[in-house]
Every structure is written in C-alpha cells, then in structure tokens.
C-alpha cells in the first residue's frame, strides 16, 4: 500500500510517501489510521485529531469507513479551504 502525506502532515512525519505492508485485518481507512497511530510518536501526534485530516483513496475523497485494499494509494492531507 502506498501512503502519501501532504502539507504539515508531511513535515511532521518527515516523509512525503512510503510503501507499507499492513496486516490483513486492515480493511478500511479508520483501521489504517488506528494502525498508523501505533507506529510511533510522530504518527500518534499527526493522527490524534482526525478532524484535521482528510483522506483520498486512489485520488478520490473518502470517509473513514471507506474500504481499502493492499494495492491502494492513500493520501492524507489537511482540510482545504478557499476564499
């Protein structure tokens, strides 16, 4: 699974992308986020407030209950505002 990080998320994690092998029971975005939080303090800090995170799976915005598979590209970014 390819994970992409943008804006302050990328800065706080120190990486813009990574490929990860997730456990087979990780089958939706929320489970992936729970798994990421347990990867270390920087992940815990970034993903502790999910109201500050938006997610896209294969370049489409999704909700936390969206299903994911091992071949997906998942992007994490802060909410986008305009004006």
Secondary structure, DSSP 8 states (H G I E B T S, - for coil): -EEEE-HHHHHHHT-SEEE----TT--BHHHHHHHHHTT-HHHHHHTS-GGG-EEEETTEEE-TT-B--TT-EEEEE------
